[in-house]
Amino acid sequence: MTSAVPTAIHPEQPADGDGRPITMAGPDFPFGYDDFLGHPAGIGSVPPQYHGTEVAVIGGGLSGIVTAYELMKMGLRPVVYEADALGGRLRTVRFDGCPDDVVAEMGAMRFPPSSTALFHYIDKVGLHTTPFPNPLAPGTPSTVVDLKGRSHYARTPADLPPVFAEVSRAWQRTLDEHAEFAGMRAAIKARDVGTMKRIWNDLVRGLDNQTFYGFLCDSPAFSSFSHREIFGQVGFGTGGWDTDFPNSILEILRVVYTGADDEHRSIVGGSDQLPRRLWERVPAKMVHWPAGTSLKTLHGGAPRPGVTRLHRTAPNNITVTDADGRIRTYPAAVCTAQSWLLLSKIECDESLFPIDHWTAIERTHYMESSKVFVPVDRPFWRDVDPATGREKMSMTLTDRMTRGTYLLESGPDSPAVICLSYTWADDALKWLPLSVSERVEVMLQSLREIYPGVDVRRHVIGDPVTVSWEAEPHFMGAFKANLPGHYRYQERLFSHFMQDRLAAEHRGLFLAGDDVSWTAGWAEGAVQTALNAVWGVMHQFGGATDPANPGPGDRFAELAPIVLGDR
């Protein structure tokens, strides 16, 4: 993060010749959520006789709050249940004695401009963003790539040894030759649904059984093991890719096609402000509710406690029991909690979902993730070493335990934050048994080996904070990442909001959240599936969208994800 003036505009957002941005809506279900949200006709309405009807919203993360906010605008009465704190994995920690913009983002911390539906809400609540200091990003002063005991300092990619450019070219060649990268990017920019579907449906049929690593190995451009190893350790854009190597290549293609891996923004003052501001926001246009109504006022200031049981008392009805033992029955409910909670923390009737959907929930694969942050007195890493002419520290990618170290600042003389380590999968599990102080000691030792003359400890001004998402009782993982063969499961969960296709006894409970989306791990997916669920609830109550602004369910038959058979 630089000290540049923050802005809510995203000038580096990729756009086509007509100025339309690339978007994360696609390629599986290429519905224009940003256009849907921005249309003056609004996103739908319910018949007046349903105004004031309660709808349970389980989970107060971003998806739950967006769902509740939009249902409230339609005149329904959302009842939000939250087991922990509003925001979910938009979890921001603030340090005592530091300015408000000196924060640790324990969950989501970088947001691609192609998250156009997400930025609709970021802009609506008046938040500002700045460039996130990814490795070798234009706003990052310098980057150090430390591999096998050797450190390489760079301000631009051209400063790195030639082998890194070879690896970069190998990745681009692999995408061009085996994934029609240029054609898909052009189609997404032009919102050319036919081309997107043609390219993507063929790739799904051919690659659903392929890992990311296997995809690389099948490419002549990556015939060198050393190139695959370097790509795994440091990658390009956001860092190394090796923790994703066992996952489905389809997961990776969705990221690179939609620009989700580059040009990230951070939210000034913390990402948790987004759900909290929506919680308190009084919509400009709203039916049924009196002036001044917000989600906060509807709830008397706080959401209800977490849900412990979901069961059926009649077709379509969902009976909810919360942690205080209170029981309430609703004609509709939206569950935005991570799917695994329906197998463990929340007692559920089997009749809530068809058996194939239960199988999809059970087969969900979550990635582990850990972070450690420390507050420091100032961005001392910008001090220049007179012997080398370089900054004393840089954004660091390494094969050591820390893997990724990020330097986060808000001004030249203000307190700052170091993300000492950001790790996923097996790398995150290595930290799991360690206390926060033990984690810091190992991390500082790794950094001393890379920067022998830098004493990070003397700049620390507060207690470190850490998270291991796989150990969080209300999450049990950081985000979903499909394995090979999981496309069928994802299609079932994403398409669940189209409930006319379900038997009557399976209707009324809608799934939302980023792990239901095609872009798990990204806040955009949380917003998109929230809007799907809102459409589903509206449709259940006999509501409709304006003909000039059809919703995701109205266009589902045209845009639906390909369905793979069982044989």
C-alpha positions in Angstrom: 0.0 0.0 0.0 1.4 3.3 -1.0 0.7 6.7 0.5 -1.1 7.8 -2.6 -4.5 9.5 -2.2 -7.1 6.7 -1.9 -9.8 6.4 -4.4 -13.0 4.5 -4.9 -12.4 4.4 -8.6 -10.3 1.6 -10.1 -8.4 3.2 -13.0 -6.3 0.1 -13.7 -9.4 -2.1 -14.2 -9.0 -3.9 -17.6 -11.6 -2.7 -20.1 -12.4 -3.2 -23.7 -12.5 -0.5 -26.4 -16.0 0.5 -25.3 -14.8 1.0 -21.7 -16.6 -2.0 -20.3 -14.6 -3.7 -17.6 -13.6 -7.4 -17.5 -15.7 -9.1 -14.9 -15.6 -12.2 -12.7 -19.1 -13.1 -13.9 -18.1 -16.0 -16.1 -17.3 -18.2 -17.8 -19.6 -20.8 -16.1 -22.6 -18.6 -15.7 -21.9 -15.3 -17.6 -24.6 -13.2 -16.1 -23.8 -9.5 -15.8 -24.3 -8.9 -12.1 -22.9 -5.4 -12.3 -25.4 -4.4 -15.0 -28.2 -6.0 -13.0 -27.3 -4.1 -9.9 -26.8 -0.8 -11.7 -30.1 -0.8 -13.6 -32.5 1.9 -12.6 -35.4 -0.5 -12.6 -33.9 -2.3 -9.5 -33.5 -6.0 -9.0 -37.1 -7.1 -8.4 -40.1 -6.9 -6.1 -42.5 -9.1 -4.2 -46.3 -8.8 -4.1 -47.5 -6.4 -1.4 -49.2 -9.1 0.6 -45.7 -10.5 1.4 -44.3 -7.2 2.7 -43.0 -7.6 6.2 -42.7 -11.4 5.8 -39.7 -12.8 7.8 -36.9 -14.6 5.9 -34.1 -16.2 7.9 -30.6 -15.4 6.8 -28.0 -17.7 8.4 -24.6 -16.1 8.5 -23.6 -12.5 8.9 -20.7 -12.5 6.5 -20.7 -10.5 3.3 -23.0 -12.8 1.5 -25.5 -12.8 4.3 -25.5 -9.1 4.7 -25.9 -8.4 1.0 -28.8 -11.0 1.0 -30.4 -9.3 4.0 -29.9 -5.8 2.6 -31.5 -6.6 -0.7 -34.4 -8.5 0.8 -35.1 -5.6 3.1 -35.2 -3.2 0.1 -37.9 -5.5 -1.4 -40.0 -5.1 1.7 -39.3 -8.4 3.3 -38.0 -8.7 6.9 -34.6 -10.5 7.0 -33.7 -12.1 10.3 -29.9 -12.5 10.4 -28.3 -15.2 12.6 -24.5 -14.9 13.3 -22.5 -17.2 15.5 -19.4 -14.9 15.7 -19.1 -11.4 14.4 -20.5 -9.6 11.4 -18.2 -9.8 8.4 -17.3 -13.5 8.3 -14.0 -13.7 6.5 -14.0 -10.0 6.0 -12.3 -9.9 9.4 -10.2 -6.9 10.3 -8.1 -6.5 13.5 -7.1 -3.0 14.7 -4.1 -2.3 16.9 -4.4 -0.3 20.1 -2.7 3.1 19.8 -2.5 3.0 16.0 -4.4 5.1 13.5 -7.6 3.6 12.2 -6.1 2.7 8.8 -3.4 0.6 10.4 -5.1 -2.8 10.3 -4.5 -6.5 9.9 -6.8 -8.3 7.4 -7.1 -11.8 8.7 -9.3 -13.0 5.9 -9.9 -11.2 2.6 -7.3 -8.5 2.0 -7.0 -7.9 -1.7 -9.8 -7.4 -4.2 -9.4 -7.5 -8.0 -11.1 -4.7 -9.9 -12.9 -7.4 -12.0 -15.1 -7.9 -8.8 -17.6 -5.5 -10.3 -20.6 -6.5 -8.2 -18.5 -6.3 -5.1 -17.3 -2.8 -6.0 -20.9 -1.8 -6.5 -21.4 -2.1 -2.8 -17.9 -0.7 -1.9 -18.8 2.4 -3.8 -22.3 2.5 -2.4 -21.1 2.7 1.2 -18.4 5.3 0.4 -15.3 3.1 1.0 -12.0 3.9 -0.6 -9.4 1.6 -2.0 -5.7 1.7 -2.7 -3.4 -0.6 -4.7 -2.4 -3.7 -2.8 1.4 -4.2 -2.7 1.6 -7.5 -4.5 5.0 -8.7 -5.7 6.4 -6.6 -8.6 3.2 -4.5 -8.8 3.6 -0.9 -10.0 2.9 0.5 -6.5 5.3 -2.0 -4.7 8.7 -0.3 -4.2 10.7 -3.5 -4.5 10.4 -7.3 -4.3 12.8 -9.9 -3.2 12.5 -13.4 -4.5 14.4 -15.8 -2.2 14.8 -19.3 -3.5 17.2 -22.1 -2.4 19.2 -19.7 -0.3 19.7 -17.1 -3.0 17.9 -13.7 -3.0 17.1 -11.7 -6.1 16.1 -8.0 -5.7 13.8 -6.4 -8.3 11.9 -3.3 -8.8 10.4 -4.6 -12.1 10.3 -8.1 -13.6 13.2 -7.2 -15.9 15.5 -7.0 -12.9 15.1 -10.7 -12.2 17.4 -13.4 -13.7 16.3 -14.6 -17.2 14.9 -17.9 -15.9 12.0 -16.0 -14.3 11.1 -14.5 -17.7 11.3 -18.0 -19.2 8.8 -19.3 -16.6 6.5 -16.4 -17.3 6.5 -17.0 -21.0 6.0 -20.7 -20.4 2.8 -19.9 -18.4 1.5 -17.6 -21.0 2.3 -20.1 -23.8 0.5 -22.8 -21.9 -2.6 -20.7 -21.4 -2.6 -19.7 -25.1 -2.1 -23.2 -26.5 -4.2 -25.2 -24.1 -6.9 -22.9 -22.7 -7.7 -20.4 -25.6 -6.7 -17.6 -23.2 -6.8 -14.8 -25.7 -10.2 -15.8 -27.1 -11.7 -16.2 -23.7 -10.4 -12.9 -22.3 -11.7 -11.1 -25.4 -15.1 -12.8 -25.0 -15.4 -11.8 -21.3 -14.4 -8.2 -22.1 -17.0 -8.1 -24.9 -19.6 -10.0 -22.8 -19.9 -12.4 -25.7 -21.8 -15.1 -24.1 -21.8 -17.5 -27.1 -18.0 -17.5 -27.4 -17.6 -17.9 -23.6 -19.9 -20.8 -23.5 -18.3 -22.5 -26.5 -14.8 -22.3 -25.2 -15.6 -23.0 -21.6 -17.9 -26.0 -22.1 -15.3 -27.7 -24.2 -12.7 -27.1 -21.6 -15.0 -28.4 -18.8 -15.6 -31.6 -20.7 -11.9 -32.1 -21.4 -10.3 -30.9 -18.1 -12.6 -31.7 -15.3 -10.4 -34.6 -14.3 -7.1 -32.7 -14.5 -5.1 -31.2 -11.7 -3.3 -27.9 -12.1 0.0 -29.6 -11.9 -1.0 -32.2 -14.5 -2.1 -29.4 -16.8 1.4 -27.9 -16.5 3.1 -31.2 -17.1 1.1 -31.8 -20.3 2.3 -28.5 -21.8 5.6 -28.7 -23.8 6.3 -25.2 -22.5 6.6 -26.6 -19.0 8.6 -29.7 -19.8 11.4 -28.5 -17.4 10.9 -29.6 -13.8 12.9 -26.6 -12.6 10.5 -24.2 -14.4 7.5 -25.9 -12.8 9.3 -25.7 -9.4 10.0 -22.0 -9.8 6.4 -21.3 -11.0 5.1 -23.2 -7.9 7.4 -21.3 -5.5 6.9 -17.7 -6.7 4.5 -17.7 -9.6 3.5 -14.3 -11.1 1.0 -11.7 -10.0 0.2 -12.7 -6.4 2.9 -15.2 -5.6 3.5 -18.9 -5.8 1.0 -21.4 -7.2 2.2 -24.7 -5.8 -0.4 -24.9 -3.0 -3.0 -25.0 -5.8 -1.2 -27.7 -7.7 -3.5 -30.6 -6.5 -6.7 -28.6 -7.3 -8.7 -28.7 -10.5 -7.2 -26.7 -13.3 -10.7 -25.3 -13.9 -10.3 -23.4 -10.7 -7.2 -21.7 -11.9 -8.5 -20.9 -15.3 -11.5 -19.1 -13.8 -9.0 -16.9 -11.9 -6.7 -16.0 -14.8 -9.5 -15.5 -17.4 -11.2 -13.0 -15.2 -8.2 -11.0 -14.0 -8.8 -12.1 -10.4 -5.0 -12.7 -9.9 -3.8 -9.2 -10.6 -4.1 -5.4 -10.0 -5.6 -6.0 -6.5 -7.0 -3.2 -4.3 -7.1 -3.0 -0.5 -9.9 -1.3 1.4 -8.7 1.7 3.4 -9.4 1.2 7.1 -10.3 -2.5 6.7 -12.6 -4.8 4.7 -15.0 -5.4 7.6 -16.3 -1.9 7.1 -18.2 -3.1 4.1 -20.7 -5.5 5.8 -20.9 -3.2 8.8 -21.8 -0.2 6.8 -24.4 -2.2 4.8 -25.8 -3.3 8.2 -26.2 0.3 9.2 -27.1 1.8 5.9 -30.6 3.2 5.2 -31.3 2.5 1.5 -32.3 5.4 -0.7 -35.0 3.3 -2.3 -37.0 0.9 -0.2 -40.6 -0.3 -0.1 -42.8 -1.0 2.9 -40.4 0.0 5.7 -40.6 3.5 7.2 -37.9 6.1 6.6 -34.8 5.5 8.5 -35.0 1.7 8.5 -31.8 -0.3 8.3 -30.8 -3.9 9.0 -29.5 -2.7 12.4 -32.8 -1.1 13.4 -34.8 -4.1 12.2 -32.7 -6.3 14.5 -32.6 -4.0 17.5 -28.9 -3.4 17.1 -27.5 -6.9 16.8 -28.1 -10.1 14.9 -29.5 -13.2 16.5 -27.0 -15.8 17.8 -25.8 -18.7 15.6 -28.0 -21.5 14.4 -27.8 -24.9 15.9 -30.6 -26.7 14.1 -32.5 -26.6 10.8 -35.5 -28.8 10.2 -38.7 -29.0 8.3 -42.2 -28.6 9.8 -44.0 -28.5 6.5 -43.1 -28.3 2.8 -41.2 -25.0 2.1 -41.1 -24.1 5.8 -37.7 -23.9 7.6 -37.7 -24.1 11.4 -34.6 -22.6 12.9 -33.2 -23.1 16.4 -30.5 -20.7 17.6 -27.8 -21.0 20.3 -30.1 -19.4 22.9 -32.6 -22.2 22.3 -35.2 -20.0 20.6 -37.2 -21.6 17.8 -38.8 -19.8 14.9 -40.3 -21.0 11.6 -39.9 -19.2 8.3 -41.4 -19.6 4.8 -37.9 -19.2 3.4 -34.3 -19.1 4.6 -30.9 -18.4 3.0 -27.9 -20.2 4.4 -24.6 -18.4 3.7 -22.5 -20.3 6.3 -19.7 -22.5 5.0 -21.1 -25.7 3.7 -19.4 -28.0 6.2 -21.2 -26.4 9.1 -24.3 -28.1 7.8 -22.5 -31.4 8.4 -21.3 -30.6 11.9 -22.2 -27.5 13.8 -25.8 -27.3 12.6 -28.1 -30.3 13.1 -30.0 -30.7 9.8 -32.9 -32.8 8.5 -31.9 -34.8 5.5 -35.0 -33.6 3.8 -33.5 -30.1 3.5 -31.7 -31.1 0.3 -31.8 -33.8 -2.3 -29.2 -36.5 -1.7 -27.1 -35.4 -4.6 -26.8 -32.0 -3.0 -25.8 -33.5 0.3 -23.1 -35.4 -1.5 -21.9 -32.2 -3.1 -21.7 -30.5 0.4 -19.9 -33.5 1.9 -17.3 -33.5 -1.0 -16.5 -29.8 -0.6 -12.7 -29.3 -0.4 -11.5 -26.4 1.7 -8.0 -24.9 1.6 -6.2 -24.1 4.9 -4.7 -20.7 5.3 -2.7 -18.8 8.0 -1.5 -15.3 8.5 0.6 -13.5 11.1 0.8 -9.7 11.4 2.8 -7.3 13.6 2.4 -3.5 14.0 5.6 -1.5 13.6 6.5 2.1 14.3 6.9 3.2 10.7 7.7 1.8 7.3 11.3 1.4 8.1 11.8 -1.0 5.1 12.0 2.1 2.9 15.2 3.2 4.6 18.0 2.9 2.0 21.0 0.8 2.7 24.0 3.0 1.8 26.1 0.0 0.8 23.6 -1.3 -1.8 21.3 1.7 -2.5 18.4 -0.6 -2.0 15.5 -0.5 0.5 16.3 -2.4 3.7 13.4 -4.8 3.2 11.1 -5.6 0.3 7.9 -7.5 -0.4 9.3 -11.0 -0.1 8.5 -14.3 -1.8 10.5 -17.3 -0.6 10.6 -21.1 -0.3 11.2 -20.6 3.5 8.5 -21.1 6.0 7.1 -17.6 5.7 6.4 -18.0 1.9 5.0 -14.5 1.5 5.8 -11.3 3.5 3.9 -8.1 2.8 4.7 -4.6 3.9 1.6 -2.5 4.5 1.9 1.3 5.0 -0.4 4.3 5.1 2.2 7.1 5.2 5.9 7.7 5.5 5.9 8.6 9.2 2.9 6.6 10.4 2.7 3.3 12.1 2.6 0.4 9.7 2.0 -3.3 9.5 4.0 -6.3 8.4 2.2 -9.4 7.3 5.1 -11.7 8.4 3.6 -14.7 6.7 0.7 -15.6 4.4 0.5 -19.3 3.7 -2.0 -21.8 2.3 -2.6 -25.6 2.4 0.3 -27.7 3.7 2.3 -24.5 4.4 -0.5 -23.3 6.7 -0.6 -26.6 8.5 3.0 -26.3 9.5 2.0 -23.4 11.7 -1.0 -25.0 13.2 0.5 -26.4 16.4 2.5 -23.2 17.2 1.3 -20.3 19.4 1.4 -16.8 18.0 4.7 -16.1 19.7 6.3 -19.3 18.4 5.1 -18.4 14.9 6.7 -15.0 15.1 10.0 -16.4 16.3 10.2 -18.8 13.3 9.2 -16.1 10.9 11.7 -13.5 12.3 14.5 -16.2 11.9 13.5 -16.7 8.3 13.6 -13.0 7.6 17.0 -12.6 9.4 18.4 -15.2 6.9 17.1 -13.1 4.0 17.9 -9.7 5.5 20.8 -10.3 7.9 21.3 -6.6 8.8 17.7 -5.8 9.6 16.3 -6.0 13.1 12.5 -6.2 12.6 11.9 -6.8 16.3 13.1 -3.4 17.5 10.4 -1.7 15.3 7.5 -3.8 16.7 5.1 -1.6 18.8 2.3 -4.1 19.7 1.3 -7.7 20.1 1.2 -9.9 17.0 -2.1 -11.3 15.7 -2.6 -14.6 13.9 -5.3 -16.8 12.4 -5.4 -20.4 11.1 -8.7 -20.6 9.3 -8.8 -24.4 9.5 -9.0 -24.2 13.3 -11.7 -21.5 13.4 -14.8 -23.4 14.7 -17.3 -21.5 12.5 -15.3 -21.9 9.3 -13.0 -25.0 9.4 -11.1 -23.7 6.4 -10.3 -20.6 4.5 -12.1 -21.1 1.2 -13.3 -23.8 -1.2 -11.0 -25.1 -3.9 -12.5 -27.9 -6.1 -10.4 -31.0 -6.8 -10.5 -32.8 -10.1 -13.9 -34.4 -10.7 -15.7 -31.9 -8.5 -17.3 -29.9 -11.3 -20.6 -31.8 -11.0 -20.8 -31.0 -7.3 -20.1 -27.3 -7.9 -22.8 -27.1 -10.6 -25.4 -28.6 -8.2 -24.6 -26.2 -5.4 -24.4 -23.1 -7.6 -27.7 -23.9 -9.4 -29.6 -24.8 -6.2 -31.3 -21.4 -6.2 -33.4 -22.5 -9.2 -35.8 -24.5 -7.1 -38.7 -25.0 -9.5 -36.6 -28.0 -10.6 -36.6 -29.5 -7.1 -39.3 -31.6 -5.4 -41.6 -29.5 -3.2 -40.1 -31.0 0.0 -36.7 -29.7 -0.9 -37.6 -26.1 -1.6 -37.5 -23.0 0.6 -33.8 -23.1 1.9 -31.4 -21.4 -0.4 -27.6 -21.6 -0.5 -25.3 -18.6 -0.9 -21.7 -17.7 -0.1 -18.5 -17.8 -1.9 -18.0 -21.5 -1.6 -21.3 -22.0 -3.5 -20.0 -19.7 -6.2 -17.7 -20.5 -9.1 -15.1 -18.1 -7.6 -14.6 -19.5 -4.2 -12.2 -17.5 -2.0 -13.2 -14.2 -3.7 -15.7 -11.8 -2.2 -17.2 -11.3 -5.6 -18.5 -14.9 -5.4 -20.2 -14.1 -2.1 -22.0 -11.2 -3.7 -23.1 -13.0 -6.8 -24.6 -16.0 -4.9 -26.3 -13.6 -2.5 -28.1 -12.0 -5.5 -29.0 -15.5 -6.8 -30.5 -16.3 -3.5 -32.4 -13.0 -3.4 -33.9 -13.8 -6.8 -34.8 -17.3 -5.5 -36.6 -16.0 -2.5 -38.4 -13.3 -4.6 -39.5 -16.0 -7.0 -40.8 -18.2 -4.3 -43.0 -15.4 -3.0 -44.4 -14.8 -6.5 -42.3 -11.7 -7.2 -40.5 -10.8 -10.4 -37.9 -8.6 -11.9 -38.7 -5.7 -14.3 -38.7 -7.0 -17.9 -36.1 -4.4 -18.7 -33.7 -5.9 -16.1 -34.0 -9.7 -16.0 -32.3 -11.4 -13.1 -30.1 -14.5 -12.8 -33.0 -16.8 -12.6 -34.8 -15.2 -15.5 -31.8 -15.9 -17.8 -30.8 -19.2 -16.3 -31.9 -21.4 -19.1 -29.9 -19.3 -21.6 -26.7 -19.0 -19.4 -26.8 -22.1 -17.3 -23.6 -24.0 -16.5 -23.0 -27.1 -18.5 -24.3 -30.2 -16.9 -22.0 -33.3 -17.1 -23.6 -36.7 -17.0 -22.8 -39.4 -14.5 -21.4 -41.8 -17.1 
